[in-house]
Amino acid sequence: MKKRIIATAVLCTLVAGAAMAQQAKEGPWMVRARAVHLESANGDTTGLGLGIDNKWIPEVDISYFFNKNMAVELVLTVPQKQTLSNSTAVMGTLKHLPPTLMAQYHFDAGSYKPYVGAGINYTRFSSVNIGGPTLEKDSWGPALQVGVDIPLTGNMYLNVDVKKVLIRTDVFAGATNLGTFKIDPLLVGVGLGWRF
């Protein structure tokens, strides 16, 4: 009986030590790299039938955890070149850079780590080469997010993430405002994350 109690105590100590080592290894920072499919809503009030092409883009984010549940995430990519078309023909190309800042809540769900987020997106349009019309250069809009981090090994995670972002720009012909082009993309991503 005494040996069983000692063995149980030793086992509990080892398990607790392993759990503490795992917690110590996971610091407040997390970096993820994702492949993201951008699918634009392509709505507009100009009557031109504007739309950009859907495409896969690279994405990197940096998260800081204040505690096990609350975190902030900065979502980054490189300027994305896309083709702009109207209802009848290709008009040209543009680039947009859309960093997004999210506040997140991470749920306690065993080994899986689901989360939700809400924040703000800023998009800068550049290298606009679409013939006659011009675009407003800046867009501010809300962003929503849902995702999950699935542990793989050590401090590495598989990440699946879905975001809806409101990106809109006014379209001008000279000084005349023709209406608003609503990109409003749905972003579905998969990638890897590292906690440190």
Stockholm file with secondary structure:
# STOCKHOLM 1.0

chainA/1-196         MKKRIIATAVLCTLVAGAAMAQQAKEGPWMVRARAVHLESANGDTTGLGLGIDNKWIPEVDISYFFNKNMAVELVLTVPQKQTLSNSTAVMGTLKHLPPTLMAQYHFDAGSYKPYVGAGINYTRFSSVNIGGPTLEKDSWGPALQVGVDIPLTGNMYLNVDVKKVLIRTDVFAGATNLGTFKIDPLLVGVGLGWRF
#=GR chainA/1-196 SS CHHHHHHHHHHHHHHHHHHHHHHHHSCSEEEEEEEEEEECCCEESSSSCCEECCEEEEEEEEEEESSSSEEEEEEECCCEEEEEECSSSEEEEEEEECCEEEEEEECCBTTBEEEEEEEEEEEEEEEEECSSCEECSEEEEEEEEEEEEEEEETTEEEEEEEEEECCEEEEEETTEEEEEEECCCEEEEEEEEEEC
#=GC SS_cons         CHHHHHHHHHHHHHHHHHHHHHHHHSCSEEEEEEEEEEECCCEESSSSCCEECCEEEEEEEEEEESSSSEEEEEEECCCEEEEEECSSSEEEEEEEECCEEEEEEECCBTTBEEEEEEEEEEEEEEEEECSSCEECSEEEEEEEEEEEEEEEETTEEEEEEEEEECCEEEEEETTEEEEEEECCCEEEEEEEEEEC
//
